[in-house]
Amino acid sequence: MKTKFIEKQNLTPSESMALITGVIMEARSRFRDNGFSFILLGICIGVASIGQFILLQAEYYKLNYYPYLIMPPAGLIVYFYYARKKRE
């Protein structure tokens, strides 16, 4: 991916808006490509956190980290997803 460096210059308001719009569209495109992993891992962290909270409230102190064991399988899913996507 090429990064564009802009020399310091005075931009008109319309040029500024065009630059901002371009940056937003590029970020949106990158998120669309990589959004699966962010969403999956975010959901897994949320579920694991809620699971840990429930276990702590039920006084299962020795087991409170067990919900985080869903993270390695989620990482493998993301790995194989992007490996397959790279092959295509």
C-alpha positions as CSV (number, residue, x, y, z in Angstrom):
1,M,0.0,0.0,0.0
2,K,1.4,3.4,-0.9
3,T,1.2,6.2,1.5
4,K,0.9,9.7,0.1
5,F,2.8,12.4,1.8
6,I,1.4,15.8,1.3
7,E,3.7,18.8,1.5
8,K,2.6,21.5,3.8
9,Q,0.5,23.9,1.7
10,N,-2.6,26.0,2.1
11,L,-5.6,24.1,1.0
12,T,-8.9,25.5,0.0
13,P,-12.0,24.4,1.9
14,S,-13.1,22.2,-1.1
15,E,-9.6,20.6,-1.3
16,S,-9.6,20.0,2.4
17,M,-13.0,18.3,2.2
18,A,-11.8,16.1,-0.7
19,L,-8.8,15.1,1.2
20,I,-10.8,14.2,4.3
21,T,-13.3,12.3,2.2
22,G,-10.5,10.3,0.5
23,V,-9.0,9.4,3.9
24,I,-12.4,8.2,5.2
25,M,-13.1,6.2,2.1
26,E,-9.7,4.5,2.3
27,A,-10.2,3.6,6.0
28,R,-13.7,2.3,5.3
29,S,-12.3,0.1,2.5
30,R,-9.6,-1.3,4.8
31,F,-12.2,-2.0,7.5
32,R,-14.4,-3.8,5.0
33,D,-11.4,-6.0,4.1
34,N,-10.3,-6.7,7.7
35,G,-13.5,-6.1,9.6
36,F,-14.2,-9.9,10.1
37,S,-11.3,-10.4,12.5
38,F,-12.2,-7.2,14.5
39,I,-15.8,-8.2,14.9
40,L,-15.1,-11.9,15.7
41,L,-12.4,-11.2,18.2
42,G,-14.4,-8.3,19.7
43,I,-17.4,-10.6,20.2
44,C,-15.2,-13.3,21.7
45,I,-13.7,-10.8,24.2
46,G,-17.1,-9.6,25.2
47,V,-18.5,-13.1,25.7
48,A,-15.4,-14.1,27.7
49,S,-15.6,-11.0,29.9
50,I,-19.3,-11.7,30.6
51,G,-18.5,-15.3,31.3
52,Q,-15.7,-14.3,33.7
53,F,-18.0,-11.9,35.5
54,I,-20.7,-14.6,35.9
55,L,-18.2,-17.1,37.3
56,L,-16.8,-14.5,39.7
57,Q,-20.3,-13.6,40.9
58,A,-21.1,-17.3,41.4
59,E,-17.9,-17.5,43.4
60,Y,-16.0,-19.9,41.1
61,Y,-12.7,-18.1,41.7
62,K,-10.5,-20.9,40.5
63,L,-12.3,-21.2,37.2
64,N,-12.8,-17.5,36.4
65,Y,-10.3,-17.5,33.5
66,Y,-11.9,-20.4,31.6
67,P,-14.0,-18.3,29.3
68,Y,-10.9,-16.8,27.8
69,L,-10.0,-20.2,26.4
70,I,-12.3,-19.4,23.5
71,M,-9.6,-16.9,22.2
72,P,-7.1,-19.5,20.8
73,P,-9.8,-21.2,18.6
74,A,-11.0,-17.7,17.5
75,G,-7.5,-16.8,16.6
76,L,-7.2,-20.0,14.5
77,I,-10.5,-19.2,12.7
78,V,-9.1,-15.8,11.8
79,Y,-5.8,-17.3,10.7
80,F,-7.4,-19.8,8.4
81,Y,-9.9,-17.2,7.1
82,Y,-7.1,-14.9,6.0
83,A,-5.0,-17.8,4.7
84,R,-7.9,-18.9,2.5
85,K,-8.6,-15.3,1.5
86,K,-5.0,-14.8,0.5
87,R,-5.1,-17.9,-1.7
88,E,-8.1,-16.6,-3.6
